[in-house]
């Protein structure tokens, strides 16, 4: 557990390739640093301001500066100032903490919150594996230990899973340039690049070591 300090909280931004293991990493870090505040970019979707013409934005190189989220910045500032906030979806209270974990796919490339981030960790995974994992996830294959278990899945659910995979793949193909264009600058401006192909425990240990070095607290 991290010790209380008079120093300002440390904002650790976790980003990376699709399906690289970011959510798993955040869950594992929370287990080792109980009480950490967590802010997830996707949970602020209702207040995220995207370019009016997304297709044109993608065509012109996906400038991260064209995306902003005032509510996310406001909540992050409140936690840094030592004030509790309400979760953007279910409104449960998120207390301030010496460690703030921020999941933001843009890393520090968005000007509206770059100045608030202390450390960026990029979980890297080759795009072919990323797509394969996303399809596996959409099909629910991660929860099946063998192909024989699929025989017990109701037909309607199998159809729903296939439709989910089809929908995701169609969306990825339509906006592939956005994912790949954004990934490079985010990776290039990260402080540490972690391998999404490494065992989850190894990624966690590396992450805790980096946070320990940054905060001066022994976490491992």
N, C-alpha and C positions, 0 to 999 in steps of 0.2 A: 504493500500500500504506500502511496506517496504521502509524505509528511506535509502538514499545513505549512505555509510560508507566507511571508509578507511580500514576496515577489509577485508580479502580475501573473495571471494564469498563462499557461502555454497552450497555444492553439495548434493542434496537430491535424493537418489536412490529409486524408487518405483518399487517393484517386487511383485510376488505372484503367486498363482495358476491360471491356465487357466480360463478365463471368470469371475474372481473374482471382476472385476470392476476397474482395474488399469487405463484404458484409461479414464473412466468417472471421476475418482478421479483427474487425471492430468488436465482434462478440467476444473473441478470445482476449483482446486487450482489456475489455471491461471486467472480465473475470479476474485479471491480475491487478487491475487498478480500480477497485470498487469505488463507486461514487463519481466516476468520470462523467462529465456532461457530454451528451451526444446530440449532434445536429446533422440531419440527413437531408441533402439537397432535394431529393425526390419528394420528401414530405412537405416541402414548401412550393410544390408545383402550382398551387392556386395563386401564389403571389409572384411567381417568376414572370418577368417581362422579356419575351422573345421578340426578335425582329418581326415587323408586320408581314413581310414577304419572306418566309423561311427558305423557299426555293432560290430566291435571288441571293439571300444571305449565304447559302451553301455554294452557289455558283461563284460568288466573289471571295471565297476563301474562309468563310466561317469566323469572322472577327469576334473573339470572345467578349470584347468590349461592348458589343451590341446586346449582350444578355446581362440582365441585372435582376436582383431580388432584394428590394428594400427591406422586406420583413426579415429575411434571413440575416442581413447585415445588422438590423436593429437588435435582433435577439442576441447575436454574437457580441455586439457592443455592450448589451446589458449584462451578459455573463461576465465579460471582462471587467465591468465596473462593480462586480460583486452582487448583482441583483438577479433574483430568480425570474424565470420566464415561464410562459405557458406553451405547451406543445401545440404546433399549428393545426393539428388534426383533432386530437381528443382532449386537448387543453389540460392534460396533467402537468403538474409543476416540475420544472427542471431546475434544480438548484445549481448555483455557481460552484465551480470546482477548480482546483489547481491545474487540472488537465481537461481541455475541451477537445473532443474528437469531432472533427468536421468531415463528413463525407461529401465531397464536391467534385464532380467529374472534370471541372475546369481548373482544379488546382489553384495556383496563384495567378492565372492568366486573365482573370476577370478583374478589372480595376476597382469594382465596387466593394471587393473585400480583400484584395491582395495585401493591403497594409495591415490587416488584422491577423494574418497567418504567420506563425513562427517557423513551422516545419512542414514540408510537403513530402509525403511518402507515395511513390508511384508503384503500384503492383502491375508488373508487366507480364503479358501473355501474348504469344504469337496469335495473329488474327484467325488463322485456321482453327486453332484449338479453342479460341474464344467462341467462334460460331458453333463449333461442335458441342461445347458445353452448354451454350444457350439452347440449342435444339434438344439436347438431352434433358435439360431442365424443363422445357416446355412440354416434352413428352412424358415427364415424370419418371424417367428412367433412373434418375439418381436414387429414387426410393425403392427400386426393385433390386433385390440381391441376385436374382436369376431370371432367365426368360420364362421359367415355368410359372412364376408369380403373375405374369401378364395374363395367364389363362383365367385368373380369378378377378380380373378387372372388368367391371360391367361394360358392355358394348358402348353405351351412351358416353361413358367416361373416356373410353379409348378414342371415340370420334371427337370429343371435346379437346382431348390432348393433341390430336393430329391437327385440328383446326387452329389451336393455339400456336403450334409450331409453324404452320403455314402462314399465319398472320404475322408472327415475329419475323420470319424469313423475308416475307414480302416487304415489311417495313425496313428491314436492314438493307435489302438490295436497293430500295428506293432512296435511302439516305446513307449509303455506304461512305460516300465522300465526306459526309459530316463527321462520322466516327473517326475515320482515318486522318482527316485534316486536323481535327482537334487534338488527337492523341499525341502527335509529335511535339508541338509546343508545350503541352502539359508535361510530358516526359522530360523535355529539355530543361524546364525550369524547376524540376523537382530536386529536393536536396538529397534524396536517397531513392534508388530504384531497386525494388524487391522482385524476385522471380516468382511469378505466379505458378511456375511448374515445380517449385520446391515444396516439400511437405509443409503443411500448415503450421506444425510446431516450429520448424526452422524459420519460417517467415515471422512468426510471433516472437521468437527469441531475438531475431535481428531487430524487430520493431521496438521491443522493450529496451534493448541495448542502446538504440539511437535516442529514445526518449530519456533514458537514464542519463546519457551523456549531456543531453540538452538541459535537463532540469537539475542535475546534480543529485538525484535520488536513486538509490539502489532498488531496482524493480525485479531483478532476477535472483 
